[in-house]
Amino acid sequence: MGKFPKDKVRQAIAYLVCTFVLWLQLDDLNGSEFSGGRLTGPLLKMADLGFLLFLLALILAFFFRRAAATIAIAATLLCLPFYLFFLVPGPYLWIFKGEYSDPLYRPFHWDNRAVIGVFSLLLVAILSLRSYSKVKVDL
């Protein structure tokens, strides 16, 4: 078995980190009343789908790097609204009017897991977009 290039390993590690951080967040919420909400239910389903796509991208990162990058960008776009709901719930509640069980005290809320999740998504997006710009030139 040959050695994998550093870029593929970095990309796979970023996907693994994103998968792990998302798994920690989803583990607390699956099976709770969060999954049954009119707004939070679809956000949780999108994050679940993003989790599966990150796992697929992790597997494909070593063999089909650009395909894995495309899948990871899709997963990033699916998971970003989920994390933003925890960091900035105010705009969600202003846009999607309705009766909510918890009143809105402030529009921004600091959540360490969500901040780490957003930064891991940012890392994945940067590494995935860089994989498109890599061009091999044989001289």
N, C-alpha and C positions, 0 to 999 in steps of 0.2 A: 504494500500500500504506500502510495506516494505521500509526500509532505504537502500539506495544504498551505496556500499563500496566507500571509498575515492579514490581508484585507478580508478574506473569507472568514478567518477565525474571529477577527474583530466584529464583523457583521453578525456572526452567529452568537457571540457573547452578548452583544447588544440585544438581540432577539430573546435570548435566554433571560436576561435581566428584566426586560419588559414583561415577559411571560410570568416571571416569578412575582414581580411587584403587582401585576394585575391579579394573579391568583390569590395573593394575600388579601387584596381588597374585595375580590368576589367571594372569597371563602366566608367572610363575615356577613355578606348580604344575601347570598342565595338561600332561599327557604324562609326569608324574613318577609315582613309586610312591605319592604322596599320593592319587592318584585311584583307586587299587585297594584301598584299605583298607576294612575293614568299617564303620568309623565315619567315616573321612575321605572316602571315596568319595561317600556321600550328602551330606555337607556341601559338597563341591566341586560336586556337581550342583545343589544348592540355590542356591549362589552364582552358578553359570552362568545359571540361570533368573532370578535376581535381576538379573544384568547385563542380560539381554535385556529385562526389564521396566523397568529404568531407562532404557534406550534408547527404549522405547515411550513412557514417561512424558515423556521429554525432547521427543519430537516432538509429543505431545498437549498439552503445557503451554501452548502459545500459542493453541490452539483450544478445547480442552475442559479447563479448568483443574481442575475437581473430579474428573473421570474420571482425569486424570493424577495427581492427589493420591492417589486410591484405589489406583491401580496402584503408585505410589511407596511407599505404606505397605506394600503386599503385598511389594514388593521389599525393603524395609527388614527386614521380619520374616523373609524368607528369608535375608538376608545376615548378620543379627546373630549367629546361632549359629556361622557360619564365622569371624567375627572373634573371638568370645569363645573359640573353641577355641585360638587363638594366645595370648590374654591370660591365660586361666585354664584350662589343660589339666587341672589336678588334678581338678576336679569331673567332667569328662567321663570321665576314666579311672576314677574311683571309681564312677560310675553305670554305665558300660558296661564291665563286667569283661571281661578277656581278656588275651591275651599281646600285648604291645607291644614293638616293636623298641628303643625308647628308654626307659630307666627314668625314673621321675618323680623329679626332684631337689627340686623345689619346686612348690607348687600354682599360683603366679602367675609369669608371665613377661612382661617388658616388651618389646613389639614395636612399634617406631615406626609402621610401616605399619598395623598393626591398631588402634592408638590413633587415628591419623588417620581410619581407616575408621569406627570407632565414633562419633567426633565428627561426621564427615560424615553418617552415618546419623541422628544426633540432630538435626542441622540440617535434614535433609530431612523428618524426622518433624514437627518444629515448624512448618516452612513449609507442609507439606501439611495439617496440622491447622488452621492459620490460614486456609487457603483455604476451609474449610467455614464458618468463622464470619463471613466477609465477606458483608455483605448490602448490596445497592445500594438506596438509598432516593432516589427522585426527588421533590423538593419543588417 
